């Protein structure tokens, strides 16, 4: 199997590469990544010498680069390449639209041109918006709240259009909030861990009672792999673990795990357009045989341990203004 993984130097992408290389011996992976602030060669340190993995620095929006890879023969393309941080999308939405929507179009059009067998578009639960009760199904209306979520929803719609119009074998996965090793400290869990390690305040938006369904990144990787193997073209699959926790609960867990006082928690003004609760119905992907294998508290403890033992990886990232700030968006 010859596979293009776009965005393979990012958080979920690099973990997916490890998963695939450990599971399949007869595989060749071309890893296309622009190496922005979140996509880093440091994320590939343990697999960079694996002969089955070839890294190419490049932009998913670069038609010539993407087509050059496709025309040399690719069976499957998996797209993780995206701008993903909501706070950054509030400040500057343009790069999100270009990567998360136009970039998807470039990838799909190249796949159609060079007869790629299958394209997996990796998306997010945020495209559905917030839900007070129950859980979103794959057929529910998209109602994104942030520029990030809107850019991902638009990319999903382009993917569906390429299936319906051109018959391209496209499948979409939408996962809940991922956590685990190699996640940039702009995101909540690594931000809380690194700040607690530094005895710095943990910023909680609003009352801290926003609910997220947390999935360990390797569970999501396994789900994506299963969807890639067993799904039908044109389908959408939600992937989530059912670990619904408030942000406040997560903060308290991390603080306790690191032996820090709860006084480190700091309530700050809420984020514009902040969704209250995400929840996904996963009956469809479970019908393929998937189920989460990683228990939340144990996986979060292991994640805390990873950041504790890998300060050399995250310490340089703390210079980022978004990481440093409690409320990075401007006042409107």
C-alpha positions as a Python dict, from the first residue, in 0.01 Angstrom:
ca = {
    (1, 'X'): (0, 0, 0),
    (2, 'X'): (134, 341, -99),
    (3, 'X'): (-18, 624, 102),
    (4, 'X'): (1, 1002, 101),
    (5, 'X'): (-46, 1151, 447),
    (6, 'X'): (-93, 1527, 432),
    (7, 'X'): (-7, 1701, 757),
    (8, 'X'): (190, 1407, 894),
    (9, 'X'): (422, 1624, 1103),
    (10, 'X'): (135, 1760, 1310),
    (11, 'X'): (-13, 1618, 1628),
    (12, 'X'): (-267, 1362, 1505),
    (13, 'X'): (-78, 1307, 1180),
    (14, 'X'): (251, 1204, 1342),
    (15, 'X'): (70, 968, 1579),
    (16, 'X'): (-116, 818, 1281),
    (17, 'X'): (218, 757, 1108),
    (18, 'X'): (348, 570, 1412),
    (19, 'X'): (30, 365, 1428),
    (20, 'X'): (40, 267, 1060),
    (21, 'X'): (413, 189, 1054),
    (22, 'X'): (381, -29, 1362),
    (23, 'X'): (79, -217, 1227),
    (24, 'X'): (166, -266, 859),
    (25, 'X'): (502, -388, 734),
    (26, 'X'): (417, -369, 363),
    (27, 'X'): (344, 2, 348),
    (28, 'X'): (501, 311, 193),
    (29, 'X'): (403, 649, 337),
    (30, 'X'): (473, 985, 177),
    (31, 'X'): (439, 1253, 441),
    (32, 'X'): (363, 1599, 298),
    (33, 'X'): (381, 1879, 554),
    (34, 'X'): (450, 2251, 528),
    (35, 'X'): (617, 2259, 871),
    (36, 'X'): (426, 2550, 1017),
    (37, 'X'): (450, 2632, 1388),
    (38, 'X'): (249, 2315, 1473),
    (39, 'X'): (399, 2076, 1218),
    (40, 'X'): (753, 2000, 1331),
    (41, 'X'): (1030, 1764, 1231),
    (42, 'X'): (1081, 1703, 1604),
    (43, 'X'): (749, 1515, 1592),
    (44, 'X'): (906, 1260, 1356),
    (45, 'X'): (1235, 1200, 1538),
    (46, 'X'): (1177, 827, 1597),
    (47, 'X'): (1050, 742, 1247),
    (48, 'X'): (1252, 973, 1022),
    (49, 'X'): (1499, 694, 936),
    (50, 'X'): (1231, 434, 864),
    (51, 'X'): (1271, 349, 493),
    (52, 'X'): (894, 311, 460),
    (53, 'X'): (844, 679, 550),
    (54, 'X'): (941, 961, 314),
    (55, 'X'): (904, 1321, 425),
    (56, 'X'): (840, 1599, 171),
    (57, 'X'): (812, 1959, 284),
    (58, 'X'): (530, 2121, 96),
    (59, 'X'): (194, 2294, 106),
    (60, 'X'): (-135, 2111, 47),
    (61, 'X'): (-241, 2425, -143),
    (62, 'X'): (46, 2382, -391),
    (63, 'X'): (-118, 2206, -687),
    (64, 'X'): (211, 2129, -862),
    (65, 'X'): (361, 1970, -551),
    (66, 'X'): (52, 1763, -471),
    (67, 'X'): (11, 1646, -831),
    (68, 'X'): (378, 1549, -850),
    (69, 'X'): (323, 1311, -559),
    (70, 'X'): (-6, 1176, -691),
    (71, 'X'): (115, 1102, -1043),
    (72, 'X'): (393, 880, -909),
    (73, 'X'): (126, 646, -781),
    (74, 'X'): (-72, 671, -457),
    (75, 'X'): (-334, 421, -343),
    (76, 'X'): (-479, 622, -55),
    (77, 'X'): (-458, 983, 61),
    (78, 'X'): (-532, 1076, 423),
    (79, 'X'): (-566, 1446, 496),
    (80, 'X'): (-469, 1581, 838),
    (81, 'X'): (-332, 1907, 698),
    (82, 'X'): (-523, 2191, 859),
    (83, 'X'): (-511, 2504, 1067),
    (84, 'X'): (-689, 2387, 1382),
    (85, 'X'): (-668, 2633, 1671),
    (86, 'X'): (-995, 2819, 1734),
    (87, 'X'): (-829, 3113, 1908),
    (88, 'X'): (-601, 3174, 1611),
    (89, 'X'): (-898, 3156, 1373),
    (90, 'X'): (-1068, 3433, 1572),
    (91, 'X'): (-765, 3656, 1520),
    (92, 'X'): (-699, 3569, 1155),
    (93, 'X'): (-944, 3350, 963),
    (94, 'X'): (-792, 3373, 616),
    (95, 'X'): (-525, 3106, 653),
    (96, 'X'): (-788, 2865, 787),
    (97, 'X'): (-1008, 2912, 481),
    (98, 'X'): (-712, 2869, 247),
    (99, 'X'): (-578, 2551, 408),
    (100, 'X'): (-890, 2383, 545),
    (101, 'X'): (-1110, 2449, 241),
    (102, 'X'): (-902, 2539, -65),
    (103, 'X'): (-630, 2293, 36),
    (104, 'X'): (-889, 2014, 52),
    (105, 'X'): (-1002, 2106, -299),
    (106, 'X'): (-645, 2087, -434),
    (107, 'X'): (-592, 1744, -275),
    (108, 'X'): (-924, 1608, -405),
    (109, 'X'): (-874, 1744, -755),
    (110, 'X'): (-528, 1588, -777),
    (111, 'X'): (-664, 1257, -647),
    (112, 'X'): (-936, 1263, -914),
    (113, 'X'): (-686, 1349, -1189),
    (114, 'X'): (-448, 1065, -1101),
    (115, 'X'): (-706, 799, -1006),
    (116, 'X'): (-625, 768, -636),
    (117, 'X'): (-831, 481, -497),
    (118, 'X'): (-943, 646, -175),
    (119, 'X'): (-928, 981, 9),
    (120, 'X'): (-992, 1013, 383),
    (121, 'X'): (-1079, 1366, 493),
    (122, 'X'): (-1007, 1399, 867),
    (123, 'X'): (-1250, 1648, 1022),
    (124, 'X'): (-1386, 1754, 1359),
    (125, 'X'): (-1697, 1746, 1577),
    (126, 'X'): (-1690, 2126, 1580),
    (127, 'X'): (-1858, 2139, 1238),
    (128, 'X'): (-2187, 2047, 1407),
    (129, 'X'): (-2177, 2330, 1659),
    (130, 'X'): (-2303, 2297, 2016),
    (131, 'X'): (-2568, 2057, 2145),
    (132, 'X'): (-2750, 2083, 2479),
    (133, 'X'): (-2878, 1726, 2500),
    (134, 'X'): (-2818, 1407, 2307),
    (135, 'X'): (-2544, 1351, 2049),
    (136, 'X'): (-2488, 1453, 1690),
    (137, 'X'): (-2533, 1195, 1414),
    (138, 'X'): (-2350, 1209, 1085),
    (139, 'X'): (-2668, 1320, 907),
    (140, 'X'): (-2727, 1624, 1130),
    (141, 'X'): (-2706, 1976, 992),
    (142, 'X'): (-2369, 2149, 1011),
    (143, 'X'): (-2376, 2463, 1225),
    (144, 'X'): (-2018, 2580, 1288),
    (145, 'X'): (-1957, 2862, 1537),
    (146, 'X'): (-1594, 2963, 1478),
    (147, 'X'): (-1399, 3048, 1161),
    (148, 'X'): (-1199, 2728, 1220),
    (149, 'X'): (-1511, 2511, 1239),
    (150, 'X'): (-1658, 2686, 935),
    (151, 'X'): (-1343, 2622, 730),
    (152, 'X'): (-1352, 2252, 821),
    (153, 'X'): (-1724, 2228, 742),
    (154, 'X'): (-1660, 2386, 402),
    (155, 'X'): (-1382, 2135, 336),
    (156, 'X'): (-1618, 1851, 424),
    (157, 'X'): (-1878, 1983, 180),
    (158, 'X'): (-1620, 2006, -97),
    (159, 'X'): (-1524, 1645, -24),
    (160, 'X'): (-1887, 1532, -43),
    (161, 'X'): (-1931, 1722, -368),
    (162, 'X'): (-1633, 1543, -524),
    (163, 'X'): (-1792, 1211, -436),
    (164, 'X'): (-2134, 1303, -573),
    (165, 'X'): (-2015, 1485, -884),
    (166, 'X'): (-1708, 1288, -986),
    (167, 'X'): (-1754, 956, -808),
    (168, 'X'): (-1427, 1001, -619),
    (169, 'X'): (-1399, 756, -329),
    (170, 'X'): (-1405, 1003, -40),
    (171, 'X'): (-1476, 925, 325),
    (172, 'X'): (-1497, 1179, 609),
    (173, 'X'): (-1414, 1115, 975),
    (174, 'X'): (-1520, 1358, 1247),
    (175, 'X'): (-1356, 1305, 1582),
    (176, 'X'): (-1406, 1462, 1922),
    (177, 'X'): (-1126, 1645, 2109),
    (178, 'X'): (-800, 1452, 2077),
    (179, 'X'): (-523, 1450, 2337),
    (180, 'X'): (-189, 1275, 2376),
    (181, 'X'): (184, 1317, 2302),
    (182, 'X'): (314, 1577, 2057),
    (183, 'X'): (15, 1811, 2088),
    (184, 'X'): (112, 2178, 2067),
    (185, 'X'): (73, 2367, 2398),
    (186, 'X'): (-169, 2612, 2238),
    (187, 'X'): (-434, 2340, 2295),
    (188, 'X'): (-608, 2306, 2630),
    (189, 'X'): (-467, 1986, 2781),
    (190, 'X'): (-99, 2046, 2695),
    (191, 'X'): (-140, 2412, 2785),
    (192, 'X'): (-273, 2318, 3128),
    (193, 'X'): (1, 2059, 3179),
    (194, 'X'): (291, 2284, 3077),
    (195, 'X'): (156, 2577, 3274),
    (196, 'X'): (105, 2365, 3585),
    (197, 'X'): (461, 2235, 3549),
    (198, 'X'): (576, 2599, 3539),
    (199, 'X'): (355, 2699, 3835),
    (200, 'X'): (162, 2934, 3604),
    (201, 'X'): (-215, 3003, 3596),
    (202, 'X'): (-443, 2768, 3403),
    (203, 'X'): (-690, 2991, 3210),
    (204, 'X'): (-1050, 2867, 3209),
    (205, 'X'): (-1287, 3045, 2973),
    (206, 'X'): (-1610, 3170, 3131),
    (207, 'X'): (-1725, 2939, 3410),
    (208, 'X'): (-1510, 2648, 3289),
    (209, 'X'): (-1813, 2423, 3251),
    (210, 'X'): (-1796, 2377, 2875),
    (211, 'X'): (-1822, 2004, 2799),
    (212, 'X'): (-1590, 1819, 2562),
    (213, 'X'): (-1575, 1451, 2471),
    (214, 'X'): (-1208, 1356, 2498),
    (215, 'X'): (-1050, 1081, 2288),
    (216, 'X'): (-693, 956, 2320),
    (217, 'X'): (-520, 1016, 1989),
    (218, 'X'): (-432, 649, 1926),
    (219, 'X'): (-801, 554, 1954),
    (220, 'X'): (-873, 805, 1679),
    (221, 'X'): (-587, 671, 1466),
    (222, 'X'): (-726, 320, 1499),
    (223, 'X'): (-1072, 446, 1403),
    (224, 'X'): (-939, 623, 1095),
    (225, 'X'): (-755, 309, 988),
    (226, 'X'): (-1068, 96, 1028),
    (227, 'X'): (-1278, 346, 833),
    (228, 'X'): (-1012, 344, 562),
    (229, 'X'): (-1036, -35, 536),
    (230, 'X'): (-1408, -100, 575),
    (231, 'X'): (-1610, 208, 485),
    (232, 'X'): (-1816, 274, 176),
    (233, 'X'): (-1741, 573, -47),
    (234, 'X'): (-1924, 896, 34),
    (235, 'X'): (-1980, 805, 399),
    (236, 'X'): (-1915, 1007, 716),
    (237, 'X'): (-1811, 853, 1047),
    (238, 'X'): (-1809, 1013, 1393),
    (239, 'X'): (-1526, 892, 1618),
    (240, 'X'): (-1549, 961, 1992),
    (241, 'X'): (-1489, 782, 2321),
    (242, 'X'): (-1783, 904, 2530),
    (243, 'X'): (-1550, 1069, 2783),
    (244, 'X'): (-1748, 1387, 2842),
    (245, 'X'): (-1578, 1616, 3092),
    (246, 'X'): (-1602, 1985, 3171),
    (247, 'X'): (-1291, 2193, 3119),
    (248, 'X'): (-1295, 2254, 3494),
    (249, 'X'): (-1283, 1880, 3565),
    (250, 'X'): (-988, 1834, 3330),
    (251, 'X'): (-800, 2123, 3491),
    (252, 'X'): (-855, 1982, 3840),
    (253, 'X'): (-736, 1637, 3731),
    (254, 'X'): (-411, 1777, 3586),
    (255, 'X'): (-347, 1997, 3887),
    (256, 'X'): (-398, 1707, 4126),
    (257, 'X'): (-180, 1477, 3916),
    (258, 'X'): (106, 1726, 3929),
    (259, 'X'): (58, 1812, 4296),
    (260, 'X'): (-27, 2175, 4230),
    (261, 'X'): (-280, 2390, 4420),
    (262, 'X'): (-624, 2460, 4272),
    (263, 'X'): (-550, 2829, 4319),
    (264, 'X'): (-361, 2804, 3988),
    (265, 'X'): (-697, 2791, 3808),
    (266, 'X'): (-783, 3132, 3665),
    (267, 'X'): (-1122, 3219, 3518),
    (268, 'X'): (-1093, 3453, 3219),
    (269, 'X'): (-1348, 3614, 2983),
    (270, 'X'): (-1517, 3359, 2760),
    (271, 'X'): (-1415, 3310, 2400),
    (272, 'X'): (-1638, 3467, 2131),
    (273, 'X'): (-1873, 3208, 1981),
    (274, 'X'): (-1765, 2947, 2236),
    (275, 'X'): (-1962, 2622, 2199),
    (276, 'X'): (-2102, 2488, 2526),
    (277, 'X'): (-2107, 2115, 2461),
    (278, 'X'): (-1991, 1869, 2196),
    (279, 'X'): (-2120, 1513, 2179),
    (280, 'X'): (-2110, 1257, 1898),
    (281, 'X'): (-2319, 950, 1825),
    (282, 'X'): (-2068, 677, 1733),
    (283, 'X'): (-2305, 390, 1649),
    (284, 'X'): (-2201, 400, 1283),
    (285, 'X'): (-1827, 353, 1335),
    (286, 'X'): (-1891, 95, 1606),
    (287, 'X'): (-2088, -94, 1343),
    (288, 'X'): (-1760, -137, 1156),
    (289, 'X'): (-1610, -299, 1466),
    (290, 'X'): (-1439, 0, 1628),
    (291, 'X'): (-1449, 76, 1997),
    (292, 'X'): (-1224, 289, 2218),
    (293, 'X'): (-951, 96, 2395),
    (294, 'X'): (-787, 370, 2603),
    (295, 'X'): (-946, 466, 2937),
    (296, 'X'): (-958, 842, 2988),
    (297, 'X'): (-798, 891, 3330),
    (298, 'X'): (-518, 645, 3257),
    (299, 'X'): (-447, 799, 2916),
    (300, 'X'): (-451, 1150, 3057),
    (301, 'X'): (-210, 1041, 3331),
    (302, 'X'): (20, 897, 3065),
    (303, 'X'): (-5, 1222, 2870),
    (304, 'X'): (88, 1425, 3178),
    (305, 'X'): (384, 1192, 3226),
    (306, 'X'): (494, 1237, 2862),
    (307, 'X'): (502, 1616, 2893),
    (308, 'X'): (678, 1592, 3227),
    (309, 'X'): (951, 1376, 3072),
    (310, 'X'): (979, 1567, 2741),
    (311, 'X'): (1035, 1925, 2846),
    (312, 'X'): (1294, 1961, 2569),
    (313, 'X'): (1012, 1912, 2315),
    (314, 'X'): (764, 2169, 2447),
    (315, 'X'): (982, 2430, 2619),
    (316, 'X'): (1078, 2613, 2293),
    (317, 'X'): (709, 2639, 2197),
    (318, 'X'): (626, 2854, 2498),
    (319, 'X'): (770, 3158, 2318),
    (320, 'X'): (456, 3168, 2102),
    (321, 'X'): (236, 3466, 2191),
    (322, 'X'): (-80, 3258, 2167),
    (323, 'X'): (63, 3005, 2412),
    (324, 'X'): (171, 3280, 2650),
    (325, 'X'): (-162, 3463, 2649),
    (326, 'X'): (-470, 3374, 2853),
    (327, 'X'): (-715, 3545, 2615),
    (328, 'X'): (-539, 3598, 2280),
    (329, 'X'): (-827, 3735, 2072),
    (330, 'X'): (-892, 4107, 2037),
    (331, 'X'): (-1193, 4276, 2193),
    (332, 'X'): (-1470, 4350, 1946),
}
